[in-house]
Structure formats: C-alpha cells, structure tokens
C-alpha cells in the first residue's frame, strides 16, 4: 500500500499547497509550464515544501519521461545513458537531481553541455541557496525558484482532502499538533498523520505525541529559514559580536543544520570579511571544515564554536574580496590586455629576474597601469603594505 505522502501528492499545480508565488495562474512559472516551455530550473527551500512534487508535475505537463537522481550517488555514466536513450526523441526527458548542492564542481560541469544543447530539462532541488552552491555557469543557464516554508493556513486544503478520502474528522487540537510539530514539512506531517491513523483512527493528541514527543527542527520555521539563520550568523561575525554569533551558531546546530554547511560558510567568511587582516583566520576555518567532516556531532559543535569566536574576534577587511571583484568587472567591461613580451614563456626577452637584483627590480607587468587592490591598513594588512613598500624601496 502506498504511503500517505504518495497518496496525497498533488498531481497538478492547482493542488499544490503553498508556493502561490510560483503556482498561481498569473505567475511566470505557471504560464511557462502551460506553454510547455520550461527552462532548466533549480528549486531551493526547506524540506517537505513541494520541490520534488512540482518537478514531477512539470514532467507530467511536458509529457516527458521523469528521471529522479540523487546528487549523493549520481554517476556521470548514468546521466549519459539517459541522454543517449532520448537522443532522437522529440520530447526531451526531465532529469531531476535531488540534493543538487552536493554536486562537485566537476559534476556540475558535466551538466553544462546537455543544458546548453537542451538535451533534457534539468531540474535540481536543494535545501541550500544555489547562489552559494552552484557555479555561475550553471546559474546562467537556468532559472532559480525559491520555495517558501508551508504556512498553517496552507494545510487546510490538504486536511480537507485527507478527511474526504479517509472518511474521518481531524479535530482542531490534532490539526494544530500535526502542523506545529512538523515545522512546515508536509512530508513529515503526512508521515505522522499516517502512523497516528494506523494506531487510532480518531487521531487523538495523545497518540500523536507518543509518536512524536517533540517538534521537528531543521533550522526552519515560518519566519526563520536556515538561510536567514546563516545570514544572521555571518552578519554577527562581521559585526564582531561574539555572543550573537554563538547564539545563531547554536540555533543552526540545534535545528539540525549539517556541520559541513556551517563550516563552509565560515571558510568563505574568513576570506571575504577578514582576509589578510588576519590570514590565520582562513587557516583555522579550513581546519575547522576538515575536522568536522571527520568528527561530526556532538563534538563538532565545540570546534565550530572555537572557530566562530576566533572569527568574530578578528580584525575585519574585505580588501581581497573587493580587489578580485574589481578585476573581474574590469575584464567584463574592457578588452583583454596584451601580455608584455618579456613575461611570455619560453621566450622572455628583456625579462629581469628579481632575484638577480636583490629581490626586486622595477619592470612592467601590465600593458597599462591598473589599480584593483587597496589595503585598509587593518591588522596584518598594514604589515603587508609595509613589506611591499620596503621591497620596492
């Protein structure tokens, strides 16, 4: 017998609960699907909010074969076999990749050509923001759609369907507990409902609480997604507020956020917001990421706490972040500069080997003089600036 999550899975956009910003008739997503003209998509949002369901509805609307893959076990050959099977098909398959944030950079690159040639409609789902986890090349070939946590009022239509199909009445107290203990996760709510119904068809609150004594936590509620908690952590670190940083770290840990996710954010922060003001911050953050991968919870919380306190207490500078952004923007706005002849290999006519001149000799390294990096003279950055001045003098 099918489980409740399968039995009550929506078969059309009209049956999807929540996500009105995507599935209402006036929305671009709805109109594109009705025109059978779907782009490659990446859905992101909390667990159990309908990402997989909507992907299956897309496939049905396009009359396409639906392939469901998991990024944690996906194989390149498996993808190629699917594409080969449909190579001459007029209707392209829908390839759904769950946990897409777990794809390595190399795995993401494998998707680029099929996406470019429209060999399939690629749909990815993630609980993490794709702006942080997907390459710019993947993002530029797709549309990103955020799924919101399911609100209390959105459950009413689902409860009506359940009551009608099962011939039962779900009393208000039971409804409240089903919703509140599931943290907006429809799949988790239906799972509790199913086993509560098997134990006691009257769905007593006592039975429900015996099956799930405590509310689920995954860093997500109607007002606080784990993106917002992660954002609050980063902003607290940037503001050098140690206690606020520890609080949001605790919220993420207590909510079930993976140690790897938190550690990766800390590594990025250490470079983007501290940089060379304290170069050891990046070393500690990278060591933290390596350590938590090998150790895991509950001990990983101590390692994360040590790193968070160090990062919050460190001097801050975004000079490196601004420098690379300026350089990349220059590349986008201007033609490439010619590499000076004396810098080319193997013919380096006129190149002056600095070590032959005591460590420094004046010569040009760019076709034109450009300025991207500006030291804020904070922390160790000041020392680096002094080193450069001494080297050049």
Secondary structure, DSSP 8 states (H G I E B T S, - for coil): ---HHHHT--SSGGG--S-HHHHSTTSHHHHHHHTT----EEEE-STTSSHHHHHHHHHHHTT--EEEEETTT--HHHHHHHHHHTTT-SS--EEEEETGGG--HHHHHHHHHHHHHTSSEEEEEESS-HHHHS-HHHHHTSEEEE-----GGGHHHHHHHHHHHHT----HHHHHHHHHTTTT-HHHHHHHHHHHHHH-TT--HHHHHHH--S---SS--SS--HHHHHHHHHHHHHTT-HHHHHHHHHHHHHTT--HHHHHHHHHHHIIIIIGGGGTHHHHHHHHHHHHHHHH-TTTHHHHHHHHHHHHHHS----HHHHHHHHHHHHHHHS------GGGSSS--TT---GGGGTT------SSS----------THHHHHHHHHHHHH-
